[in-house]
Amino acid sequence: MVRLVAVPSVILSGMLAFCSTQAQALPLPNPSAEFSGLAQVSQGKGYYYIKVYASRDRLRLELPPLGDSQGQGTVMILNFASTQGWIFSVGPSLSKEEMKTTPLDLTMAQSLIPPVLINSGQLEGNSSNTRLVAGEPCINWQLTTANHQLVTTPINACLSYDGAVMRNRIGANVVYEMIRFQRGEQPDSLFTLPSGYEMDAERKNLDSFRGQR
């Protein structure tokens, strides 16, 4: 004889919510888009713009001069397939001593520019509605970690069907949004380290970059 046990509604609703989260959490679309674009990034009460280039599983971010950088900008190149990349300074007044680069992995890149979601295909989320950003349709995702737990601060990212990050909202604030987006093949030279740069064993340029942001 099977005995039926009444389950309190609060517990039942919690169980259903947990099961729903488990069932809906899906991997984000792998980054495979080819495009160039311009994104607006919020910083405190202001904002700045970064140039974005993507070629399938490669990404290039060009950040403008900030602080006392004397006109020197910063470039990040990431390869999602190898999970490696570089960060280095660029500018007309760059001296030979300043032509240093630091190897960069995805975790480090994410920590350097926290407002910008770098979609490496390693996160999961719950998808919802579709919207247009810079003329490109994208799907809103509420991000979760691999074990289906919500990230500490709610992050909603709007991703194109092929993984381009079009918009990123943390809490109630839009902190990253593509304002210009153009699909097309990108030259390989954008995703390789320029000649003349040496490895920065002391990571001075990395510390300098952190101090500016």
Summary of the structure (lengths in Angstrom):
residues: 213
radius of gyration: 20.4
end to end distance: 67.0
largest distance: 84.6
contacts: 606
relative contact order: 0.20
helix: 18%
strand: 43%
